[in-house]
């Protein structure tokens, strides 16, 4: 394995990355945003046209990003807002969203899919 290049996600402090086929999405911190890139066969990346997708608020403090099992939705956990944001992936790789869903507890953090079920860990149990 060797380094192919270094690419900007267009934001500060990238936190998490999601890959599905030739689509790569990066979760940026402060202020939170999602940047899309397309992965070429040679390993190079090019930005997907269009603006970066925002999180549900500037204070969201995103923790993790991932594609759903079918690859048509991106999911982002937001620590400060206690929300889980979802984005529809369009055919051209751009996003629609976010749609903000309240987390069942406080500080949603890491997550994984168990089939079609989203399982979310929470960093705080204050409720």
N, C-alpha and C positions, 0 to 999 in steps of 0.2 A: 504494500500500500504506500502511496506517495501523495504528497500535497499537490493538488492541481492548481489551486489559486485561493485567494482571499477575496471575498465579495461582501459588499456593504448591504446590510438589511435596511439601510435608510433611517435607522433609529438608534437610540441610545441603549446600551446594555441588553443585547439579545439574551433571552432567557430560556427559550425552548424552541424546538424545531419539529415540524411534521412533514413527512414525505409520503406521497401517494403517486405511483407511476412517475411521470416527469414533472409533477408539481411539488414545489417546496415552499412551505410557509414558515415564517419566522415570527415569534412573539417577541416584540420589543418592549422594554420597560421605559418608564418615565420620559415623556408621557406614553402611555400604552398604545400600541398599534400592532397591526399585522401586515407584514410585507410578503408579497408573493414573488417567487422566482421560478423559472423553468429550467430544468436540468437537461443538458444535452448528453448525447452518448459519450462524449469525451470527458464528461465530468464538469464541464464549465456551466456557469449559471448566468441567466439573463433575467432582468426584472420583467415581471408581467406588467403590461401597460395599465395605466390607471393609478389612482391614488391609493395610498395605504388605507386599510380598513381600520377604523377606530375601535376601541373597546367601548363598553357601555357608558363609561365616564372617564374623565382624565385621571381620577383618583383610583381607578379600578385595581391597579397593581396585579397584573396578570401573572399566573404561576405556571400553567402548562397549556400547550396546544397539541391537538391531535386530530387526525381524520377519523370519522366514524367508520365502521367496518365496510360499508358500501362505498365510501369515498366521496359521497355527495354532500357531506356536511363537515364543517370544521367546528370543533368544540374548544372553548377556552375557559379555564377557571379564573375567577377574579377574587382575590383575597380580601380587599378592603370593602368592596360592595356586597360581598356574600352572594354573588351571582355566578351563573354559568352561562356564558354567551355562546350562541350558535350562529353559524354563517352558512348559507347555501352556496355551494361551489357551482358556478355557471359553467356551461360547456367550454367557454373560452378561458377558463381558469380564474376569472375575477370572482369577487364575492358579493353576495347580498347579505346585509346584516350590519350590526348584530341584532339578534333577538335575545333579550336578557331574561333568564329564568332564575327565580330565587332558589338558592341552595337550601336543602332541608336543615342545615346547621350553619355554624359560623366558620368562616375562613376556609372555603373550599380550596384544596391544594392539588395534590396529584390525583390522577384517575386512570382507569383502564376500562375497556369494554369487555364484558363477558357475554359473548354473542352480541345481541342487540341491546343489552342492558348496560347502562353507564354506571360504574361503581366509583364513587368519589370519596377520597380521604379528606378529613377536615383537621386543620391545625389547632383548633380551639373547640372546646366543648362547653362554652359559657351559657348555652340556652337550656 
